């Protein structure tokens, strides 16, 4: 079984590309995922200049890739569900390189905000019309 769930903050804005010939969207970004260390251990590692988070590369395909590129930004909190993938390629210098990344099947946006401010829920944007499956409803249509 190959299944992973991560919660972390984007370390950079997502990069969106389209595959030639097929036109399929692919977005890449990385997440800083806290290691969950005790307060003492975290302080010890920070004092030694060691990271207290893991930095995980994420790959997203299709419409979800476009949504990530359009609505996520560096610093945003997200949950990613997917699978771990390892691959290799020969670099321009002839050296074989190995990559381990998470291929996301689902990305949940845990914080919202405008593109100028990553403060999250306090600055919610109400224009979600570009998200697949989102259909705004009027207050009068809510049954409670």
C-alpha positions, 0 to 999 in steps of 0.5 A: 500500500502506498498512501501518504497524508501530509499537512504543511505550509507551502515553501514557494508559490506553485509552478504550473506547466502544461505537458506538450501534445496532451495539454495536461496541467501539472503543478509542483510545489514543496511543503514544510511539514513540521516534525512534531518534536518536543519543545526541548528537542526543537530548541536543541535542533534549532540551536544546532542549525538543524531543520525542525521540518521536512521539506517534501516535493509535491506534484499535482495533475489536471484541474487540481493542478490549475486550482493549486496554481491559481489559489495557493501561495507561499506560506498557505496551509494545505493537506495533501493526500497522495502516493510516494513516487521515486524516479531518476534521470540523467543530469546534464552533467551525466550524473544520475539523479534520484527524486522522491516526491508525493503525487497528490490525488487530493489537495485540501486548502486549509487557509484562504486569503487574498494574494497579498496577505497569507493570514488565512481565514481572517481575510477570506476571499469570496471569489471561488467561481473558478474552482471546479464543483463550486456553486455559490448559494444565496443566504435565503437558500440556507435551511437554517 
